[in-house]
Amino acid sequence: MRINKIFLSLISLLVIGILAGCIDGSSNTNNNDTDSSTNAETKEKVVNIGYTGPLSGSAALYGANTLNGLEMAAEEINEEGFEVNGETYKLNIVSLDDKYLPNESASNAKRLVQENATPIIYAPHSGGIAALQVFNEQENFIIGAYSSEPAITEQGNELTVRIPPSYHGYVEPFTKYSMERFGGKLAAIPPVTQYGQDWADELLPYWEEQGGEVVHEASVDFAKETDFYTLLTNALESDPDVIFLGGPSEPTANVMTQARQLGFEGGFIIMDQAKLDEMKRITETYEVLEGAIGTMPLVEADYPGVPAFVEKYTEEHGIEPGSEAGFHYVSLYIFVEAMKAAGNVEDATVIREHIQAGLDSLPEDKHVYVIPSIDENGGFEILTRVSAVEDGEIVGIPID
């Protein structure tokens, strides 16, 4: 595992420059700008929950999925409100578009804290999370970190909660399955993002340790590229058995489609950001995804809260939910339970100290994922589950 110190240093310099200047307020807010206090019009006490994520550009679908989960949980919680120290509160989700850019994430977070007094700010990409970690402890807000990047919780930041499991747990089963089914020659085409490069730094050495060969290495910038013909032609000249790629589901599915059009018949190792069920909506068939191994789709999971969540989400949005929506949904319930246990809705440090109590108090019907505990570094501890496409269907893959 490699923690990219150079990247973190660059992020630090970038954010310091942003915070030293003026925030232009160019991002879009989806909800009312109100302080976490009593709403003057309704007399209700309100807790603002911040969100900075990609709501436009190549990752807009990914951003919308994460935000949908938050908003659905907030709507349910607000039906009755929640009580802290005898006072009833409701939630207000304040969302800003960061276009998948860390500097925008930092600007948005600063704005959310200053204008909305948000004790928690969600960030669904590792670059944005790293940008927020430069100052979140000083500004006293929890980062709801939606990324499997293990470095997120290895920085010693005491106000970061990593929501999904680390990608450490995927490398071994993804490698074993792909080698046994297709062979040992790997072409790596991760995204140019730090998350993508770190994933490659984890997978590629392990692939070689298991006797495989990395026959091609390149990167893709989904913010700039929509036609992957040249990229894939170069990769396929090395005659790989397996292609490693990932990123947001929509562009990842487009890469896989073009690979099949160019005659590739091997397997795919899919980074955990892209989801098999979401990519199938783009390809319209699992045939394109045959042999791909990735994370287990939420709709295939047997957690207690899944059926009701899937039914309601599908009714509201017209599509089945993925893990982005599910993890954000359950995590907001956990944070609210932590506020109740802490007797506090404002002090992020106190709320963070009660996250385990929030996990313990989560109602069973909200267990869209079963999360028994949070580790000492701030990562939710969740059972790793993976699946692959075989004969046009999703099948679970056992992990040793």
Disulfide bonds with the S-S distance in Angstrom:
none
